[in-house]
Amino acid sequence: MTTTPNESKLYGDGWDRIHGGYFSDRDVAAPLVEAVLRSAEELAATAVADLGGGTGFVLSLIAESLPAECDLINVDSAPAQLEGAGSRIRAVVADLEALDRDRLIESGRLLLCMRSVLHYFGRRGMKPALSDIRSVLDEGEAFVHQTACFETRSHRDVLNDQYELLGTGKWYPTAQELEHALEKEGFSVDSSVRIPALRLESGEVAYRYDVDPVRMASIGELLFERHGEVPGVLERDGDAYVTYLYYRVMRCTAR
């Protein structure tokens, strides 16, 4: 629910445009939105809170189909990100570590959702973050999330190398590692669906993290030296290169 250094330049409309508009594309968001709506209906949720919800894009799509009596809460640590949310969406400024259930719901059933946030907590921080999320939920309530993860460790290592070289602190698990972490922190994983990958052009990555072109080219060469060209994960693109970030949408229940 925090950004890495220099990412604040992407607040608001900047986030909508980066990476080919991936995070503002209704079709790309549809699997997550559909999973939230399904879980909300099964749970008879009285509130849906999006953790790290940014501009409120996902909640705005959920609002189109969710009954008006269900509260929608956008939780983010950056007040500037919350300014553009619609009138139906209540904004809560909070870090995940300090989030209190009472700020989200007084009574009833709560559903938490999250899109592309867990990797910000790093390798050591993922499990504590999941523990914090679980602590907000009562038994039987839902956590629906879209999280970056990979099918194999070798593919995972390519992206983790890139982000370590960039100095971001981000870390990506395999899908199996993620499911094991969820189960250990008190969730059952009810479904796990792979969705379209995010195409990361090295030039856009350099802009996002304020990396000069020479250093970015050097990072690319180090990646090819260590891993070779990996179709669908690490590919050359003229003088630049492209990496791909894979996601799954998981519907989970607090045990």
N, C-alpha and C positions, 0 to 999 in steps of 0.2 A: 504494500500500500504506500510505498515510497518510490521516488524515482532516483536513479543514480545521478551523480553529478552531471550537469549540463543538459539533462533531459527536460528541464523546466521550459526550455524554448519550444517544446512541443505541446504545451498546454493548449486546450481549446481547439481551434481550427487546425493548428499544426499537427495534432495527433490524428485528426481525421484524414489528413493528406499523406502522411508518411507511409512508406512501404506500399505504394500503389493504392492507398485507401482501404487496405485490408480491414482495419478496425472500424471503418464506417460503412462497410458493405453489408446490406441487409441479408443478402444470400449467404455470405460467409458466416454471419452471426446466427443464421436460422437454426442450425442444429442445437446450439446452446439455448436459444430462446424456446425452442420446442421442448427441450428436456426440462427447462425450468417450469414451463406451463404444465407439463405432464405431472411433474412432482408436486407442484402447487395444488393441482386438482386432487391427486391421490391423498395428499396430506390435509386437504381443506385448510390451506395456509391462510392465516389472517394478516401476515406481513411477509414481504420479500425484501431482503436487504442485499444489495450488491456491494461486496467488499472490494475496495479499490475501483469503484465504479466510474471514476473520472468525470467525463462530461454528461454521464447519464444515458449514453446511447443505448446500451442493452436494456435498461429499465424502460426507456421510451418505447422500445419494440414490445416488451412484455406488457406494458400498459394498454396496448391496442387490443389485447385479448383477455386480460385479467379482469375479473369483476371489480367494480369501482370501490367496493367495501374493503378490498384488500389493500393494506398500506404498502407503499413503495418507499424504500429508504436507500439513499445513495451515500455510502460511507467512503470517505477518502481523507487522507492526511493533508492534502493540499487544498486550502480554501478556494484558490483561483480556479481549480478544476470543477468545483461544484456550482459555480455561478450560472452556468448555462442550462441547468436541469429544468425540466418543465414544472408547471405549478402543482401537478399532482404528486411530484416526487419530493420527499422531505430529505434535506441534506443534513448529514452528521459528520462533523470534522473529528476524526479520531484515527490514531494508529491502532493496528490490529492488537498489539500487545496490551493496550489499555482499554479495549472495547468492552463495554458493560452491557449485558443483555437488557437491563432496564432502560437503556437509551434507545433500544430498538423496539421493544414490545412490552406492554404492561401485562397482557394476558393473551391466551390463544396459542396458535401454532406458528412457528417461525421457519422460514426457508432462507438459507444463505446461498448466494451464488457468487462466483468469482471468475473473472476472465483474464488469463495471461498475467498472473500476479505472483504465483508461488516461487518462480525462479528468482525473484528479487531478493528473497531471503537467503540465498546461497546454500551451499551444501550442508553446512551445520545448522542453518536456520530453518530448513524446511519442516523438520519434525516438530520443533517448538511452535512454528506457525500453525501447523495442523492441530496441535494440542490446544492452542489458543482458540481456534475456530470451534473445536469440539466443546470447549468449556462454555461457549455461548449458547449451545443447543441443548435442549432436553432430549431424553431418549425418544427415538422414533421420528425426530425431526430431520429435515433434509439439508444436504449440502450438494449443490450442483455446480460443477466447475469445468472450465476449459483450460487445460494446463499443457504446456509444452513438454513433450516427452518423446522418447525414441524407442524403436523396436529392438535395437541392438546397442551394446555398449560401444562398439567401434563407431557407430554413427553419432551417438551421444558425445563421444570424446572429441569429435571434430568441432562441434559447436562449443563445447566447454573450453577447448583450447582457444578458440577465437575470442570468447568473452573474457578469458583469463588474460590473454595478451592485450586486450583492450582495457583491462583494469577495472571492470565493472562490478565484480563481486557476484555476478549472476551465475547460476548453476542449474543444469538440466538433468533430470533422472531418466532412466529407461521407464517404459510403461509398467514393467514388473516391479521395479524399485518404488515407483509412486504408489502402486496398489498395496504393496507390503507396508509402506509408511502409513497409508490411510488406515489400514486394518490395525496396525500397532497402536495408533492414536485413537482408536475407538469408533471407527466407521466400518460399515459393510459397503462394498462396492457392488451396486445393483446392476449397473450397465457401464460399458466403456466403448465408445465409438470413435474411431479415427476420422478426422475431418481434414479438409484441404490444408496443405502446408502454406506457410508464410515465406515468400520469396524475398531474400535479403540481398539487395545489391550492395556491393562493398562501398560504393560512393555514398549511398544513403546512410549506411552504418557509420561511415566516417563523419558525415554531417551530424548525425544524432549524438555522437560521443566526442565531437570536437577533435578529431584525429586528422592530422595533416596528410596529404596524399602520399608522400614518401613513406611515412610510417605505415599507412594502411597497405600500401603495396608490399612492404616488408612483411607485414603480418600475413598477407596472402601467400607469399612465397614460403614462409615458415609452415603454413598449414599444408601446402602441397608437398613440401619436403617431408613432413611427418606422416601424412596420410595418403598422399597421392590424390588423383582426381577420383571422386566418389560420385557417380551419377545420382542425381536427386538429392545430394547432400552438400557436396563441394564441387563446383564446376568453374572452369575458366570462362570469361566473357570478354573477349578481346584483351585489352590491357588490364581489365578489372577481373573481379571474380564474384560468384554468387554462392551463398549458402542457403539452406532451406531448414526452416524450423517447423517441426511436426507437432500436431496437437491432438489431444483426445478430449472428448466431452464425457465426463463421468457423473453418474447419478449415484449419490451415496446417502446412507442413512446412519444417523447417530445411534450407536448401540448402548 
